[in-house]
Amino acid sequence: MEVQSLDATLANAAEGGVYTSIDDALRQATAVSAGAQDKFSPVQSALATGIGAVAGAGLTAGASAAVPLVKKAAAPAKGFVRRLFGN
């Protein structure tokens, strides 16, 4: 993995972790206020943060891996469209 790609993966892992942590905290606060949950669960929050971080990293790594494949697949399609429309 290139350094730039690794930096993006780590940044998106952090972003995914932060967003899911905030989302989970707000959802738990709402559940506690509504009486659907007894108290805030730090374990649930930690799990949500971890899942968000892994998802953020995975989506970035997957997208980085997909770009060369899409470019490779697009070349024949581009030629086909040019032949089809005469451009």
N, C-alpha and C positions, 0 to 999 in steps of 0.2 A: 504494500500500500504506500502511495506517495505521501510525503510529509504534508502537503496541502490537503490531501484527502483525509489523512489522519487527524489534522487539525479540525477539519469540518466535522468529522465523525465525533470527536471529543466535544466540540462545541454543541453539537446537536444532542449528544447524550446529556450534557449538563442542562440544556434548555428543556429537553423532554422530562428530566427529573424534576426541575423546578416547577414546570407547568403542572405536572401531575400531583406534585406535593401540595401546591396551592389549591388545585381543584379538589383533591381529597379532603384537605382541611376545611374548605368551605362546605363541601357536601356533608362532612361529619358534623360541623357546627349546625347546619340546617337540620340534620337528623336528630341531634341532641335537643335542639330547640323545639322540634315537633314532637318529641317524646318517643321517637322511633328507635333511638339509641340511648343507652344509659350515660355514657361518657365518651370523651375523645379517646380513640385508640391509637397510640403511637406506633404500634406494630402494623396496623393497617396502613397508616401514613407512610411508614418506612417501606412497606411492600409496594405501595403505589408509586413511590419515588423511584424505587429500583426498576419496576416495570416500565415506567416512563423513560428512564435513562437507557435501558436496554432497547426499547422500541425506537428511541431517537437515534441511537447509534446504528441499529439494524437497518432502519429506513435509509439512512445516509449511505451506509456501506452498500446496501442493495442498489440504491440509485447510482452510485459511483460505478458499480460493476455492470449495471445495465446500459450505461451510456455507450460504451464501445459496441455492445451487441446491437443496440438500436441503430447506431450509425452503419454498422455492417449490413443490417437487414434493410436499411433505407436506400442503400445504393441501387440495388436491383429495382426497387419500387420506383425510385426517381427516374431511372431509365425507361421503365414501362410507361410511366405517366407522360414523359417527353415523347415517346413514340406514339402514344395514344392521341395526344393533342398536337403533335407535329411541331413541338418546340425544341 
